[in-house]
Amino acid sequence: MKKSIKNVILSTAIVISLGTVVGPANAASVVYKVKKGDTLYKISKTYKTTVTELKKQNKLKSNSIRIGQKLIIPTKYKVATKKPATKTISPVKLPASESVKKMALEITSWYETSSSEADAFGATSGNFDGAGLSFGALQENFGTETLQPIMKNMFANHNDVVLKAFNGDTDSYNTFKDVIMNKSTKEQVAWGDSISDPNNKYQVVEPWKTYFKNLGTSKECIDEQINASKWYFDQTEKYYKTFGLWTKRGYALMFDIFVQSGAISDKTTNLILNDFKKIDTKNMTKEQIETKKMNIIVNRRAADVNKQWRETWKSRKSVIANGSGTVVGYGDFFDVTPYGATLTHVNK
């Protein structure tokens, strides 16, 4: 079988390297060399085929592909002659739509909790990072004082929901209420550490883990978490505009940066903007320019991250910027395209 495939490649294929067609455009199939940032979905859209057809033609068992890999692409879907790229971009209108915001939230939620489903709103992490306790889809925590406002609102406006989440354990309910309403940030972090698994600080011990899951997945607490995310979206859109980004993927990147890191300094912002001026855009498409700008943002902002976390931080953001990849420390290959983080206009 391998031999027959090789013969097909030699006899009928067009060799494409980095998106450049070499050979006649009416061959029975093409051979595409995978480049950085490619996904099966992206390739299928470019050549007007489907992910299923690509997997079938190349006997792929998953959606994973690697840089330099050669893929056979059937051309019963006519491959059009490549036209000169246009760099004209429609004006960006903000705020973004709810669907775009949901896309960004789902991607960051997957990073923060390994889930983009509703149960992510009840996910917890212990004091692995010195923040005491992290909670919910965006892992708000005591250390950054982003968790306290959510819980104070829950006690003030939905006390019955909080009580119900504790399954009748009034002692634990009262302990948690005292921590939220009366303790200092330092004391709250220490309390979070006390309910963390001493053998694995990423985990919260029972019954607290179950109580927080019950609380976080309640409609009222989900609403509070979404309301609390407004600040992140405000910052996302402010810097999205500052950096002149225009794609859905760019929006997802900026949102993830602000959820995980909270800020981009003025110094770093100026370095990023200066780097943009050095981009040679002459032979680049608007999508390539956007990707280049996103990678500049990632590299410059990564320099401000603590060395302990820098490699993981940078690889997490690079996966979004380039569409797919493997994050250091996470292990799994991740593709943001199925979530909608594509190189398409944020308003389309």
Secondary structure, 3 states (H helix, E strand, C coil): CHHHHHHHHHHHEEEEECCEEECCCCCCEEEEECCCCCCHHHHHHHCCCCHHHHHHHHCCCCCCCCCCCEEEEECCCCCCCCCCCCCCCCCCCCCCCHHHHHHHHHHHHHHHHCCCCHHHHHCEECCCCCCCCEECCCCEECCCCCHHHHHHHHHHHCHHHHHHHCCCCHHHHHHHHHHHHHCCHHHHHHHHHHCEECCEEEEECCCHHHHHHHHHCCHHHHHHHHHHCHHHHHHHHHHHHHCCCCEHHHHHHHHHHHHHHCCCCHHHHHHHHHHHHCCCCCCCCHHHHHHHHHHHHHHHHHCCCCHHHHHHHHHHHHHHHHCEEECCCCCCEEECHHHCCCCCECCC
